[in-house]
Amino acid sequence: MNIQMVDLKTQYSRIQQEVDEAVLEVIRSTAFINGPKVQSFKAAFSAYLDAKHVIPCANGTDALQIALMALDLQPGDEVIVPAFTYVATAEVIALLRLTPVMVDVDPDTFNLTAEIFEAAITPRTKAVVPVHLFGQSCDMEPIMQVANKHGIWVVEDNAQAIGADYTYSDGSTQKTGTLGHIGCTSFYPSKNLGAYGDGGALYSNDDIIGPKCQMVANHGQVKRYYHDAVGVNSRLDAMQAAVLEIKLRHLDNYAAARQQAAAYYDEALGSVSELQVPTRQANSSHEFHQYTLKVKNGRRDELAAFLKEKGIPNMIYYPVPLYKQNAYKSFIPADFVELPVTEDLCESVISLPMHTELDEATLSFITSSVRGFFA
Ligand SMILES: *Cc1c(COP(=O)(O)O)cnc(C)c1O
């Protein structure tokens, strides 16, 4: 059995003809930069998200950087960020000479909460970056209430939760990434909506912030050769846009396949007392970018090695809290206290293979192996 963490080859084989034709069309048209494929993907993505402004860019890290640049933050302004996330979230804050304020997460959802956010606010807090980790939305309604009360910008890191629906207390639903002021996403190949190379996007429903992001992403210009701000050059490649436009049509089916695999894992592993299966929030769908277990008896690393031995790939997202990374130590205040939930998660989480092509035989082998380890 050849098990993969993410199986992009089989997925491609199912849409090969459509994708090949669309990519060839770009090559034959030679409209490589901001051509019709970029424009039509932008329109389709904007309709899918119900977002007024969509700004395609080069990758998810750029999207986060452009978002923070568009908010006119000043050096030393504080940006609250969870310590249990991919480095890109904090990296762009540091790069812009803003101050990352690293906070803990909820032990069950692994996400930032309104309570943790509010407790970290100081007079210098200007923005917060909630990360919808592993595919599930942060509880955004109370987070937005706190943010609005204190006049704080909310930039959602939606790299892992594209397509997730968040349900407000009045019953209405909205896509993650459109709940705060700016949403940022990545089209890295293994992400839920993955390109065949790098890609990213920002989105916003704000008529000032949206165009501002567009301007920053395009050398700070609205009119060609007239520059109103110092910007960056960050574009989505036309061939990637062509691939993404096709894959977007399949995104909801891809999500259903992931959710089905997750349900199989839940069913097979839910009764193993040493494990905690992913908590499902009532007010968010779970897009299962990752299927992440918590190993409660300290044997996580042993389980990882055992599975590897059996040819079952697995990953630790994330092994080190951001505040313990060498690059970020200088950003940590002297009175900083280690964050207990983040510490525990870095020691206890393990992610199993998760993609759109997992069949029952594979899932059965993986889960019986995991159960065998604890038996
Ligand atoms: C993937 C990812 C990013 C960065 O995306 P790139 O396209 O690789 O730059 C940022 N934040 C999170 C949470 C991610 O998972």
Ligand as a Chemical Component Dictionary entry (heavy atoms), coordinates in Angstrom:
data_LIG
# 
_chem_comp.id                   LIG 
_chem_comp.type                 NON-POLYMER 
_chem_comp.pdbx_formal_charge   0 
_chem_comp.three_letter_code    LIG 
# 
loop_
_chem_comp_atom.comp_id 
_chem_comp_atom.atom_id 
_chem_comp_atom.alt_atom_id 
_chem_comp_atom.type_symbol 
_chem_comp_atom.charge 
_chem_comp_atom.model_Cartn_x 
_chem_comp_atom.model_Cartn_y 
_chem_comp_atom.model_Cartn_z 
_chem_comp_atom.pdbx_ordinal 
LIG C1 C1 C 0 0.151  27.745 4.282 1  
LIG C2 C2 C 0 -0.074 28.762 5.317 2  
LIG C3 C3 C 0 0.378  30.086 5.168 3  
LIG C4 C4 C 0 1.294  30.546 4.064 4  
LIG O1 O1 O 0 0.944  30.266 2.787 5  
LIG P1 P1 P 0 2.049  30.248 1.606 6  
LIG O2 O2 O 0 1.222  30.238 0.374 7  
LIG O3 O3 O 0 2.863  29.006 1.795 8  
LIG O4 O4 O 0 2.870  31.477 1.733 9  
LIG C5 C5 C 0 0.042  31.013 6.144 10 
LIG N1 N1 N 0 -0.668 30.647 7.226 11 
LIG C6 C6 C 0 -1.086 29.389 7.425 12 
LIG C7 C7 C 0 -1.882 29.070 8.645 13 
LIG C8 C8 C 0 -0.783 28.403 6.491 14 
LIG O5 O5 O 0 -1.206 27.143 6.709 15 
# 
loop_
_chem_comp_bond.comp_id 
_chem_comp_bond.atom_id_1 
_chem_comp_bond.atom_id_2 
_chem_comp_bond.value_order 
_chem_comp_bond.pdbx_ordinal 
LIG C1 C2 SING 1  
LIG C2 C3 SING 2  
LIG C2 C8 DOUB 3  
LIG C3 C4 SING 4  
LIG C3 C5 DOUB 5  
LIG C4 O1 SING 6  
LIG O1 P1 SING 7  
LIG P1 O2 DOUB 8  
LIG P1 O3 SING 9  
LIG P1 O4 SING 10 
LIG C5 N1 SING 11 
LIG N1 C6 DOUB 12 
LIG C6 C7 SING 13 
LIG C6 C8 SING 14 
LIG C8 O5 SING 15 
# 
